[in-house]
Each structure stands twice: as structure tokens, then as C-alpha cells.
């Protein structure tokens, strides 16, 4: 293997992705603690405090020049606005899923996301799909359709979460943005709406922030820290590693979510779930095996 290929396997990109997906996997535990607020208020505080924290980081780390470069490009602002909408949609659906007893289905969404990324990598980045990868996509699709047969509806939470975040990854790969400055711009673009919503909640007497206790307020503010860190790591990873490899690494996230949903939250794992997850795990296992086999072949040729 040449020295130029090594960073793709052991460099800062994969390490950043590993950190991001581990934090996301355990994030449901935190959302249970802020369940005293309704989902859109939680979303508003995620956006607002993330904007505050990333602005502090931009100033403290001397990223003002990079920020100015971003906001001087109309194209970049447009792309970041689109990515901010996508990630906000993902956030609010996940928040609602955790606090409505649907954490298990949320974990399914992040299990199938690698294959959504695989397909988007083919469409947007011309990353080729071999026969093994197509088979793995087909098996996972059958697994998802199994829930349609058992329950009469598609798992919309899982499909929405996977699609929104996969497209978010696509947009961020197109944006030549410093991760911290880029995240600040995303949150800043949404902050006027979120501030307006918070003030509206306050005027209606429905706001949780400032009305329950200091500990609860601290938890809502802490959303900024726990949101910013993994998103910065993910944005860096998306710019510094192969898109399909980034999707492969994300298995850490849904595995932690799955274990927390069943073992901690006590959600029912039915026969239908067993069949669906069995097919999805099998499909992802084939996909993982193919990736490892391809990596070994490439190393042997180097």
C-alpha cells in the first residue's frame, strides 16, 4: 500500500467518523432526559445553542477567515441552507421517535442508511456498485418490506431518518466548508426561525426552558455541545474519506441505538422485528464482507 492510500484507512477522517457515530449511538439516552420539552422546542434549542457554541469555536480557533469565505459565496450559502433543512428534519423526527417509544425503528433507519449512502454515492459520485453490493441492497429492501407485510405500513421513521441524513452527507461533501464554520452557518441560517418559535412558546405559556428548573435548562443548553461535536466530526469525515466507506462505519450508531431501545428503554422486539433485523443484518454482513475482501485485494496489488 502506498503512503497516499494509508490515510483513507487509518487517518483522521475515519477516526472522526468513528467518534461521531459512537456519540450518536448513545444520544437517545440524552433525549429521554429532555423529554419534558416537546420535540420542536428541543429542536429549537439544539439549533440555537449549537449556533452559539460553533460561533465561539470559530472565534477561538481563528476560523473567521474561513467563515467569511463561506458567507461570501451565494452557492455555498444555498447548499448550507439546504443541508440545514435536511439535518433539522432528521433531528426532529429522531427526537420524536425516542420520546414516543419508537427508538427501535429509529435504529433500523440508521442500519439501512449505509445502503442509502451506497446508492447516493453511485448517483452523485460515480462510485461503482458490484453484484455483491446490489444483492445486499436487495436483501435489506426485503427486510424493510417485511414490516409493511406485518404492520400494513412502511417504517416511515426509519426511511425518513436514513434518507434525510444520507442526503445531508451528500450536500456536505459538495461544500468546500471548514466543518466548524459550516455548522455555524447552518445553525445561524435557522436561528431566526428557532428564536421566533421559542418566543412564541413563551408567549403561549408552553415553554419548558426557564420554567421547570436549572437542571432542566442546563440539559437543553447541553444539546448544543452534544450536537456540535459529532456533527463537526461527521462533516470532517465526509470530506476526507470515501462516501461508501463512511456509510459502512456508521453501523456503530444503530447497534448502540438498538441495544439501548431493547435493553434500556424496554421496547418490544417482536417476531416481525426479528425477521426484518435478521435480513438487514444479513445484507449488511454481505456488504461488509465485500468491502473487507476488496480492501485486502487492493492491498495485495499495492
Kinemage of the C-alpha trace (Angstrom):
@kinemage 1
@onewidth
@group {chain A} dominant
@subgroup {mainchain}
@vectorlist {calphas} color= white
{ca unk a 1} P 0.000 0.000 0.000
{ca unk a 2} L 1.327 3.425 -0.881
{ca unk a 3} L 1.651 6.212 1.671
{ca unk a 4} L -1.115 8.142 -0.137
{ca unk a 5} L -3.615 5.350 0.477
{ca unk a 6} L -2.970 4.865 4.196
{ca unk a 7} L -4.879 7.930 5.426
{ca unk a 8} L -8.045 6.539 3.859
{ca unk a 9} L -7.889 3.648 6.339
{ca unk a 10} L -6.231 4.935 9.484
{ca unk a 11} L -6.160 8.697 9.072
{ca unk a 12} L -8.091 11.471 10.807
{ca unk a 13} L -11.147 11.064 8.545
{ca unk a 14} L -12.040 7.539 9.743
{ca unk a 15} L -11.197 8.430 13.347
{ca unk a 16} L -13.544 11.421 13.158
{ca unk a 17} L -16.298 9.230 11.727
{ca unk a 18} L -15.798 6.663 14.496
{ca unk a 19} L -16.191 9.337 17.181
{ca unk a 20} L -19.277 10.831 15.540
{ca unk a 21} L -21.182 7.570 15.200
{ca unk a 22} L -20.380 6.449 18.746
{ca unk a 23} L -21.772 9.678 20.211
{ca unk a 24} L -24.875 9.492 18.026
{ca unk a 25} L -25.478 5.902 19.043
{ca unk a 26} L -25.826 6.854 22.701
{ca unk a 27} L -27.654 10.139 22.072
{ca unk a 28} L -31.085 8.598 22.717
{ca unk a 29} L -30.257 8.376 26.413
{ca unk a 30} L -29.874 12.158 26.492
{ca unk a 31} L -33.101 12.782 24.612
{ca unk a 32} L -35.006 10.788 27.202
{ca unk a 33} L -33.694 13.225 29.807
{ca unk a 34} L -35.016 16.243 27.879
{ca unk a 35} L -38.384 14.614 27.185
{ca unk a 36} L -40.033 17.168 29.490
{ca unk a 37} L -39.997 19.543 26.470
{ca unk a 38} L -41.940 18.943 23.272
{ca unk a 39} L -39.932 17.864 20.165
{ca unk a 40} L -39.911 21.202 18.331
{ca unk a 41} L -38.742 23.066 21.427
{ca unk a 42} L -35.926 20.539 21.824
{ca unk a 43} L -35.072 21.040 18.147
{ca unk a 44} L -35.060 24.818 18.584
{ca unk a 45} L -32.632 24.595 21.493
{ca unk a 46} L -30.381 22.194 19.585
{ca unk a 47} L -30.106 24.705 16.759
{ca unk a 48} L -29.771 27.810 18.938
{ca unk a 49} L -27.128 26.522 21.344
{ca unk a 50} L -25.216 24.822 18.545
{ca unk a 51} L -25.046 28.192 16.790
{ca unk a 52} L -23.718 29.837 19.953
{ca unk a 53} L -21.099 27.146 20.547
{ca unk a 54} L -19.863 26.991 16.972
{ca unk a 55} L -19.559 30.793 16.830
{ca unk a 56} L -17.389 30.663 19.967
{ca unk a 57} L -15.256 27.952 18.354
{ca unk a 58} L -14.915 29.921 15.108
{ca unk a 59} L -13.636 32.950 17.023
{ca unk a 60} L -11.460 30.993 19.478
{ca unk a 61} L -9.799 28.855 16.794
{ca unk a 62} L -9.170 31.696 14.371
{ca unk a 63} L -11.605 30.478 11.729
{ca unk a 64} L -13.026 33.913 10.916
{ca unk a 65} L -11.362 33.954 7.506
{ca unk a 66} L -12.896 30.602 6.627
{ca unk a 67} L -16.293 31.852 7.787
{ca unk a 68} L -16.000 34.944 5.597
{ca unk a 69} L -15.108 32.743 2.632
{ca unk a 70} L -18.284 30.727 3.194
{ca unk a 71} L -20.694 33.616 3.529
{ca unk a 72} L -19.190 35.388 0.509
{ca unk a 73} L -20.348 32.582 -1.800
{ca unk a 74} L -24.029 32.560 -2.744
{ca unk a 75} L -23.728 28.966 -3.957
{ca unk a 76} L -22.230 27.801 -0.677
{ca unk a 77} L -24.868 29.611 1.374
{ca unk a 78} L -27.567 27.960 -0.710
{ca unk a 79} L -26.075 24.494 -0.242
{ca unk a 80} L -25.656 25.011 3.504
{ca unk a 81} L -29.230 26.227 3.802
{ca unk a 82} L -30.388 23.051 2.059
{ca unk a 83} L -28.203 20.883 4.321
{ca unk a 84} L -29.530 22.698 7.404
{ca unk a 85} L -33.116 21.880 6.410
{ca unk a 86} L -32.210 18.225 5.863
{ca unk a 87} L -30.449 17.804 9.184
{ca unk a 88} L -33.162 19.693 11.094
{ca unk a 89} L -35.747 17.310 9.637
{ca unk a 90} L -33.635 14.349 10.707
{ca unk a 91} L -33.224 15.796 14.205
{ca unk a 92} L -36.894 16.415 14.903
{ca unk a 93} L -38.009 13.001 13.632
{ca unk a 94} L -35.382 11.289 15.800
{ca unk a 95} L -36.324 13.349 18.864
{ca unk a 96} L -39.983 12.431 18.405
{ca unk a 97} L -39.146 8.759 17.822
{ca unk a 98} L -37.133 8.448 21.040
{ca unk a 99} L -39.784 10.035 23.241
{ca unk a 100} L -42.745 8.282 21.620
{ca unk a 101} L -41.474 4.736 22.092
{ca unk a 102} L -40.108 4.284 18.564
{ca unk a 103} L -36.373 4.154 19.288
{ca unk a 104} L -36.194 0.643 17.808
{ca unk a 105} L -37.500 1.799 14.432
{ca unk a 106} L -35.122 4.759 14.576
{ca unk a 107} L -32.224 2.318 14.922
{ca unk a 108} L -33.487 0.499 11.805
{ca unk a 109} L -33.226 3.795 9.898
{ca unk a 110} L -29.559 4.088 10.733
{ca unk a 111} L -28.957 0.444 9.862
{ca unk a 112} L -30.246 0.921 6.324
{ca unk a 113} L -28.542 4.314 5.895
{ca unk a 114} L -25.237 2.774 4.649
{ca unk a 115} L -27.095 1.293 1.716
{ca unk a 116} L -28.862 4.571 1.014
{ca unk a 117} L -25.417 6.189 1.066
{ca unk a 118} L -24.169 3.463 -1.254
{ca unk a 119} L -26.887 4.268 -3.787
{ca unk a 120} L -26.353 8.023 -3.479
{ca unk a 121} L -22.617 7.500 -3.861
{ca unk a 122} L -23.357 5.840 -7.189
{ca unk a 123} L -25.655 8.659 -8.311
{ca unk a 124} L -23.631 11.676 -7.174
{ca unk a 125} L -20.021 10.477 -7.025
{ca unk a 126} L -19.961 7.712 -9.659
{ca unk a 127} L -18.917 5.127 -7.055
{ca unk a 128} L -19.493 1.781 -8.750
{ca unk a 129} L -21.789 -0.911 -7.315
{ca unk a 130} L -20.746 -4.525 -7.810
{ca unk a 131} L -23.045 -7.541 -7.782
{ca unk a 132} L -22.468 -8.307 -4.100
{ca unk a 133} L -23.448 -4.770 -3.120
{ca unk a 134} L -26.598 -4.958 -5.244
{ca unk a 135} L -27.523 -8.251 -3.543
{ca unk a 136} L -27.036 -6.687 -0.101
{ca unk a 137} L -29.293 -3.770 -1.075
{ca unk a 138} L -31.962 -6.209 -2.296
{ca unk a 139} L -31.859 -8.277 0.912
{ca unk a 140} L -32.184 -5.196 3.128
{ca unk a 141} L -35.044 -3.920 0.982
{ca unk a 142} L -36.885 -7.211 1.523
{ca unk a 143} L -36.296 -6.785 5.252
{ca unk a 144} L -37.866 -3.336 5.250
{ca unk a 145} L -40.828 -4.559 3.172
{ca unk a 146} L -41.350 -7.308 5.749
{ca unk a 147} L -42.603 -4.690 8.215
{ca unk a 148} L -45.049 -3.492 5.571
{ca unk a 149} L -46.457 -7.026 5.361
{ca unk a 150} L -46.713 -7.441 9.147
{ca unk a 151} L -47.976 -3.997 10.132
{ca unk a 152} L -49.586 -2.693 6.948
{ca unk a 153} L -47.372 0.360 6.572
{ca unk a 154} L -43.796 1.121 5.679
{ca unk a 155} L -41.460 2.050 8.557
{ca unk a 156} L -41.623 5.758 7.705
{ca unk a 157} L -39.464 6.790 10.664
{ca unk a 158} L -36.624 4.539 9.535
{ca unk a 159} L -36.921 5.562 5.877
{ca unk a 160} L -37.123 9.283 6.687
{ca unk a 161} L -34.139 9.274 9.027
{ca unk a 162} L -31.920 7.348 6.627
{ca unk a 163} L -32.864 9.365 3.540
{ca unk a 164} L -32.604 12.805 5.141
{ca unk a 165} L -29.210 12.189 6.695
{ca unk a 166} L -27.787 10.455 3.631
{ca unk a 167} L -28.699 13.480 1.509
{ca unk a 168} L -27.205 15.712 4.221
{ca unk a 169} L -23.942 13.832 3.773
{ca unk a 170} L -24.116 14.329 0.011
{ca unk a 171} L -24.584 18.091 0.340
{ca unk a 172} L -21.774 18.453 2.870
{ca unk a 173} L -19.419 16.554 0.562
{ca unk a 174} L -20.150 19.131 -2.153
{ca unk a 175} L -19.481 22.087 0.166
{ca unk a 176} L -15.816 23.159 0.483
{ca unk a 177} L -16.517 24.215 4.049
{ca unk a 178} L -14.490 24.209 7.232
{ca unk a 179} L -16.569 21.845 9.445
{ca unk a 180} L -16.954 24.251 12.374
{ca unk a 181} L -17.642 27.325 10.265
{ca unk a 182} L -20.001 25.302 8.063
{ca unk a 183} L -22.012 24.064 11.023
{ca unk a 184} L -22.241 27.600 12.399
{ca unk a 185} L -23.639 28.861 9.093
{ca unk a 186} L -26.185 26.022 9.018
{ca unk a 187} L -27.389 26.778 12.537
{ca unk a 188} L -27.266 30.543 12.021
{ca unk a 189} L -29.471 30.253 8.926
{ca unk a 190} L -32.135 28.507 11.014
{ca unk a 191} L -31.690 30.581 14.186
{ca unk a 192} L -34.157 33.403 13.318
{ca unk a 193} L -36.949 30.867 12.916
{ca unk a 194} L -35.982 28.954 16.061
{ca unk a 195} L -35.761 32.131 18.138
{ca unk a 196} L -39.168 33.189 16.878
{ca unk a 197} L -40.576 29.807 17.812
{ca unk a 198} L -39.077 29.960 21.318
{ca unk a 199} L -40.548 33.431 21.889
{ca unk a 200} L -43.910 32.214 20.600
{ca unk a 201} L -43.863 29.265 23.016
{ca unk a 202} L -43.046 31.678 25.834
{ca unk a 203} L -45.929 33.956 24.890
{ca unk a 204} L -48.299 30.976 24.914
{ca unk a 205} L -47.046 29.772 28.281
{ca unk a 206} L -45.935 26.447 26.759
{ca unk a 207} L -42.151 26.819 27.006
{ca unk a 208} L -40.229 24.381 29.173
{ca unk a 209} L -36.998 26.404 29.235
{ca unk a 210} L -36.862 28.702 32.258
{ca unk a 211} L -39.988 27.233 33.849
{ca unk a 212} L -39.021 23.845 35.297
{ca unk a 213} L -35.621 24.097 36.923
{ca unk a 214} L -31.957 24.940 36.468
{ca unk a 215} L -31.029 21.311 35.840
{ca unk a 216} L -33.580 21.043 33.014
{ca unk a 217} L -32.372 24.322 31.494
{ca unk a 218} L -28.787 23.026 31.621
{ca unk a 219} L -29.858 19.862 29.788
{ca unk a 220} L -31.417 21.909 26.980
{ca unk a 221} L -28.316 24.109 26.720
{ca unk a 222} L -26.154 20.973 26.719
{ca unk a 223} L -27.845 19.919 23.481
{ca unk a 224} L -25.568 22.413 21.757
{ca unk a 225} L -22.437 20.631 22.958
{ca unk a 226} L -23.669 17.124 22.192
{ca unk a 227} L -24.948 18.219 18.787
{ca unk a 228} L -21.920 20.193 17.696
{ca unk a 229} L -19.193 17.695 18.487
{ca unk a 230} L -20.427 14.720 16.395
{ca unk a 231} L -21.625 16.895 13.507
{ca unk a 232} L -18.235 18.586 13.232
{ca unk a 233} L -16.602 15.156 13.301
{ca unk a 234} L -19.010 13.836 10.651
{ca unk a 235} L -18.544 16.840 8.354
{ca unk a 236} L -14.767 16.388 8.575
{ca unk a 237} L -15.069 12.658 7.868
{ca unk a 238} L -17.395 13.249 4.890
{ca unk a 239} L -14.761 15.483 3.300
{ca unk a 240} L -11.827 13.167 3.996
{ca unk a 241} L -12.902 9.610 3.233
{ca unk a 242} L -14.771 7.611 0.604
{ca unk a 243} L -18.516 8.130 0.888
{ca unk a 244} L -19.428 4.438 0.849
{ca unk a 245} L -16.756 3.705 3.490
{ca unk a 246} L -18.299 6.371 5.705
{ca unk a 247} L -21.622 4.580 5.362
{ca unk a 248} L -20.014 1.275 6.357
{ca unk a 249} L -18.578 2.768 9.556
{ca unk a 250} L -21.953 4.047 10.707
{ca unk a 251} L -23.054 0.568 11.894
{ca unk a 252} L -21.761 1.594 15.324
{ca unk a 253} L -24.581 4.119 15.650
{ca unk a 254} L -27.622 1.858 15.072
{ca unk a 255} L -26.109 -1.020 17.047
{ca unk a 256} L -25.889 1.181 20.127
{ca unk a 257} L -29.369 2.551 19.419
{ca unk a 258} L -30.770 -0.965 19.049
{ca unk a 259} L -29.261 -2.154 22.343
{ca unk a 260} L -30.482 0.925 24.207
{ca unk a 261} L -34.007 0.644 22.738
{ca unk a 262} L -34.397 -3.012 23.759
{ca unk a 263} L -32.287 -3.301 26.915
{ca unk a 264} L -32.692 0.174 28.447
{ca unk a 265} L -35.999 1.536 27.102
{ca unk a 266} L -37.654 -1.899 27.112
{ca unk a 267} L -39.275 -1.611 23.667
{ca unk a 268} L -40.823 -4.815 22.290
{ca unk a 269} L -38.718 -6.843 19.860
{ca unk a 270} L -41.398 -8.832 18.008
{ca unk a 271} L -41.163 -11.701 15.533
{ca unk a 272} L -41.665 -9.192 12.718
{ca unk a 273} L -38.745 -7.153 14.017
{ca unk a 274} L -36.658 -10.303 14.302
{ca unk a 275} L -37.255 -11.186 10.638
{ca unk a 276} L -36.602 -7.627 9.448
{ca unk a 277} L -33.469 -7.108 11.512
{ca unk a 278} L -32.228 -10.585 10.589
{ca unk a 279} L -32.497 -9.769 6.871
{ca unk a 280} L -30.957 -6.312 7.324
{ca unk a 281} L -28.062 -7.681 9.379
{ca unk a 282} L -27.512 -10.432 6.812
{ca unk a 283} L -27.491 -7.940 3.952
{ca unk a 284} L -25.130 -5.625 5.793
{ca unk a 285} L -22.922 -8.587 6.669
{ca unk a 286} L -22.559 -9.435 2.975
{ca unk a 287} L -21.827 -5.793 2.222
{ca unk a 288} L -19.193 -5.606 4.970
{ca unk a 289} L -17.570 -8.835 3.832
{ca unk a 290} L -17.335 -7.487 0.282
{ca unk a 291} L -15.748 -4.256 1.488
{ca unk a 292} L -13.150 -6.140 3.525
{ca unk a 293} L -12.435 -8.516 0.628
{ca unk a 294} L -11.971 -5.602 -1.756
{ca unk a 295} L -9.671 -3.820 0.686
{ca unk a 296} L -7.485 -6.941 1.021
{ca unk a 297} L -7.296 -7.309 -2.753
{ca unk a 298} L -6.264 -3.676 -3.142
{ca unk a 299} L -3.552 -4.094 -0.504
{ca unk a 300} L -2.273 -7.216 -2.260
{ca unk a 301} L -1.972 -5.299 -5.531
{ca unk a 302} L -0.081 -2.399 -3.942
